[in-house]
Amino acid sequence: MNAAAFLVVLRRRARATSPARDPLAAARRFLDEFGETGEGQALRRVIDTLASGNGEFAESEVWLFSAETLALVAALVEARIDARYPDAEWRHK
């Protein structure tokens, strides 16, 4: 599914919004700490898909996230749709 459809699924499942003012930086901090976990790897796939700008999201990925991370993922997708970050920032690792 595309980013807009993925966001709809995320919003349906997320019970809260992310408190992160800078979701991309918050995601990178999460990956620094939990990048090797299943949730971290799923978050990395979402960021890589957002960075490519033309990937598809799997609805099954939604079930891999905790409530907090789910809200962060929704904030990341919104940020990409709204072009809050330059393309180069999405690809920076």
Residue, then its C-alpha position, 0 to 999 in steps of 0.5 A: m500500500n502507498a504512504a497515504a493508505f498506510l497512514v490511514v491504517l496507522r491512525r486507526r491502530a494508534r491510540a495516541t499521537s507522538p510527542a516527538r517534535d522531530p520524528l526523524a530524529a526520534a526515530r534515529r535515536f530509537l534505532d541507535e538503541f533498539g535497531e537490532t530488535g524486530e521492532g527496530q528492523a521494521l522501523r528501519r524498513v519504514i524509513d527506507t521506504l519513505a526515503s525511496g519515495n516509491g516503495e510500498f508498505a505492508e499492512s502486516e508491519v503495523w502489528l510489529f510496533s508498540a503503541e509508542t512506536l506506532a505513533l512515531v511511525a505515523a508522525l514519520v509518514e505524515a512528515r514525509i507526505d508533508a515534505r517536512y524534511p529534505d530528501a537527503e535527510w531521509r537517506h542519512k544514516 
